[in-house]
């Protein structure tokens, strides 16, 4: 009976390293899963950074378009001011011509 019990104890003692190896393997699997989760998180952060960079690029392009539109509006405004000055000049010429005609008409009545 003692030999049988001693044999069982030896078998049990032989199983302990195997059990320890299984625990180490499970721990390594958990660490590997954690590394995969970190890698996925890094990919998500990279994707978010890429989207933010694209959004910044789009905002910069929109700013450039608004700046160009402002330049066009400034050019149109200066053209309108120039046209207004030409119309004012034409009006003053017509006014001077009217004064000359009025003077000529008043000279005819003398």
C-alpha positions in Angstrom: 0.0 0.0 0.0 2.8 2.3 0.8 4.4 1.7 -2.6 1.1 2.4 -4.3 0.7 5.6 -2.3 4.3 6.6 -3.1 3.7 5.9 -6.8 0.6 8.2 -6.7 2.6 10.9 -5.0 5.3 10.6 -7.7 2.7 10.8 -10.4 1.2 13.8 -8.7 4.6 15.4 -8.4 5.2 14.7 -12.1 2.0 16.5 -13.0 2.9 19.7 -11.2 5.5 20.8 -13.8 3.1 20.0 -16.5 0.4 22.1 -14.8 2.9 24.9 -14.3 3.7 24.8 -18.1 0.0 25.0 -18.8 -0.3 28.1 -16.6 2.8 29.7 -18.3 1.3 29.0 -21.7 -2.1 30.5 -20.7 -0.2 33.6 -19.4 1.7 33.9 -22.7 -1.6 33.7 -24.6 -3.1 36.5 -22.4 0.0 38.6 -23.1 -0.3 37.9 -26.8 -3.9 38.9 -26.7 -3.0 42.1 -24.8 -0.3 42.9 -27.5 -3.0 42.4 -30.2 -5.3 44.8 -28.5 -2.5 47.3 -28.2 -1.7 46.9 -31.9 -5.4 47.4 -32.8 -5.5 50.5 -30.6 -2.4 51.8 -32.4 -4.0 51.2 -35.7 -7.1 53.1 -34.6 -5.0 56.0 -33.4 -3.1 56.0 -36.7 -6.5 56.1 -38.5 -7.8 58.9 -36.3 -4.6 60.8 -37.0 -4.9 60.3 -40.7 -8.5 61.5 -40.6 -7.5 64.6 -38.6 -4.7 65.3 -41.1 -7.2 65.0 -43.9 -9.7 67.3 -42.1 -6.9 69.8 -41.6 -6.0 69.6 -45.2 -9.6 70.1 -46.3 -9.9 73.1 -43.9 -6.7 74.6 -45.4 -8.0 74.2 -48.9 -11.3 75.8 -47.9 -9.4 78.7 -46.4 -7.5 79.1 -49.7 -10.8 79.1 -51.6 -12.2 81.7 -49.3 -9.1 83.8 -49.7 -9.3 83.5 -53.5 -13.0 84.4 -53.3 -12.1 87.5 -51.2 -9.5 88.5 -53.8 -12.1 88.2 -56.5 -14.6 90.3 -54.5 -11.9 92.9 -53.9 -11.1 93.0 -57.6 -14.8 93.3 -58.4 -15.2 96.1 -55.9 -12.2 98.0 -57.4 -13.8 97.6 -60.9 -17.1 98.9 -59.6 -15.3 101.9 -58.0 -13.4 102.5 -61.3 -16.7 102.3 -63.2 -18.3 104.8 -60.7 -15.4 107.2 -61.2 -15.8 107.0 -65.0 -19.5 107.6 -64.6 -18.8 110.6 -62.4 -16.3 111.9 -64.9 -18.9 111.5 -67.7 -21.5 113.2 -65.6 -19.2 116.2 -65.0 -18.4 116.4 -68.7 -22.1 116.4 -69.5 -22.7 119.1 -66.8 -19.9 121.3 -68.3 -21.4 120.8 -71.7 -24.8 121.8 -70.3 -23.2 124.9 -68.8 -21.6 125.8 -72.2 -25.0 125.3 -73.9 -26.6 127.5 -71.2 -24.0 130.1 -71.7 -24.4 130.0 -75.5 -28.2 130.3 -75.1 -27.9 133.3 -72.8 -25.5 134.9 -75.3 -28.1 134.6 -78.0 -30.7 136.4 -75.9 -28.4 139.5 -75.4 
